[in-house]
Amino acid sequence: MSKSVWRPGTVLYPVPAVMVSCGTIEKPNIITVAWCGTLCTSPAMTYVSIRPERFSYKIIEESKEFVINLTTEALVHSVDYCGVKSGKDVDKFKECSLTASKSVNVSAPSIEESPVNIECKVVQIIKTGGTHDIFIAEVVSVSVDDKYFDEIAPLKMCCKQEKMKLKEMECKKCKWKVKHEQKQKIKDLKSEIKEKKKEHKECFMQILTSCQKDKYKELMKDKCKKHKKAKCECGCK
């Protein structure tokens, strides 16, 4: 294989551009950031890299708080605008017709029109001596638009949280009752998830035409034992 050697550079493309909101509800600001990502799962930690000369840099440095707002196709113009204009000269929320909403655990505002708001508190600032400095932060809250959930997703999330609580409990006799109650809670949640899945399957079968129903039943006869669905869906032979 023939390869060309380039000068050292960051070629991890594409990366998602996010809108980082900072400041306060009274004086909000937005900066579009491309250098952003995950650092740790537990505790949940993230980072944003910002040029020291940016208007938002000082705001985040002083407040130690910011919100990462994920974007959608409808927000494309705003993402671009907030990346080329400075909050020193314009009110980006006003110019982009965006709403600064109150966050759950930080004083920095969230962008109401964003489907996902990730609230962060800065734990460390790394001065790289280069073009960007790194703001390492702990995620303290995540808000997600309800329209992106079905009935089963919140139940699964709740079940996962209960399992994590159970894992953190000490294995002592005095904790037996609590552990037992926790296990029962998980059992009940699993049962509810199973029922909801059954309801969804019944709804799915109702919207299929009679011809499609026959085809679906035929496919399910050749069901994959491992993945518990039609082999054409999971790719197994």
Residue pairs with C-beta under 8 A, 6 or more apart in sequence:
15 34
15 35
15 36
15 37
16 34
16 36
16 70
16 71
17 32
17 33
17 34
17 71
17 79
17 83
18 32
18 33
18 36
18 48
18 68
18 69
18 70
18 71
19 30
19 31
19 32
19 33
19 68
19 69
19 71
19 75
19 78
19 79
19 82
19 111
19 114
20 30
20 31
20 32
20 33
20 36
20 48
20 56
20 60
20 66
20 67
20 68
20 69
21 28
21 29
21 30
21 66
21 67
21 69
21 100
21 108
21 109
21 110
21 111
22 28
22 29
22 30
22 31
22 56
22 59
22 60
22 63
22 65
22 66
22 67
22 108
23 29
23 59
23 63
23 87
23 108
23 109
24 107
24 108
24 109
25 100
25 102
25 107
25 109
28 93
28 100
28 108
28 109
29 55
29 56
29 59
29 87
29 92
30 56
30 69
30 78
30 82
30 87
30 92
30 93
30 96
30 98
30 111
31 50
31 54
31 55
31 56
31 82
31 83
31 87
32 79
32 80
32 82
32 83
33 48
33 49
33 50
33 68
35 47
35 48
35 49
35 50
35 132
36 46
36 47
36 48
36 49
36 68
37 46
37 47
38 45
38 46
39 45
39 46
39 47
39 136
43 138
43 139
44 138
44 139
45 123
45 136
45 137
45 138
45 139
46 68
46 118
46 120
46 136
46 137
46 139
47 134
47 135
47 136
47 137
48 66
48 68
48 134
48 135
48 137
49 132
49 133
49 134
49 135
50 56
50 57
50 60
50 132
50 133
50 135
51 57
51 131
51 132
51 133
52 133
54 86
55 86
55 87
55 88
56 87
57 133
60 66
60 122
60 135
61 125
63 107
63 108
64 121
64 122
65 106
65 107
65 108
65 119
65 120
65 121
65 122
66 106
66 108
66 120
66 122
66 135
66 137
67 103
67 106
67 108
67 109
67 110
67 111
67 117
67 118
67 119
67 120
68 117
68 118
68 120
69 110
69 111
69 114
69 116
69 117
69 118
70 114
70 115
70 116
70 117
70 118
71 78
71 79
71 114
72 114
72 115
74 113
75 113
75 114
77 96
78 92
78 96
78 98
78 113
81 92
81 95
81 96
82 92
82 96
85 92
85 95
92 98
93 99
93 100
98 111
98 112
98 113
99 111
99 112
99 113
100 109
100 110
100 111
100 112
101 109
101 110
101 111
101 112
102 109
102 110
103 109
103 110
103 117
103 119
103 141
103 143
104 119
104 140
104 141
104 143
105 119
105 121
105 140
105 141
106 119
106 120
106 121
106 140
106 141
108 119
110 117
110 119
110 143
111 117
115 144
115 145
115 148
116 142
116 143
116 144
116 145
117 141
117 142
117 143
118 139
118 141
118 142
119 139
119 140
119 141
119 142
119 143
120 137
120 138
120 139
120 140
121 137
121 138
121 140
122 135
122 136
122 137
123 136
123 137
123 138
124 135
124 136
125 133
125 134
125 135
125 136
126 133
126 134
126 136
127 133
128 134
150 200
151 196
151 199
151 200
152 193
152 196
152 197
152 200
155 189
155 192
155 193
155 196
156 193
158 189
159 186
159 189
159 190
159 193
162 182
162 185
162 186
162 189
163 186
165 182
166 179
166 182
166 183
166 186
169 175
169 178
169 179
169 182
205 213
205 216
208 216
219 230
219 232
219 233
220 229
220 230
222 230
222 231
222 232
223 229
223 230
223 231
224 230
224 231
224 233
224 234
224 236
226 234
226 236
227 233
227 234
227 236
231 237
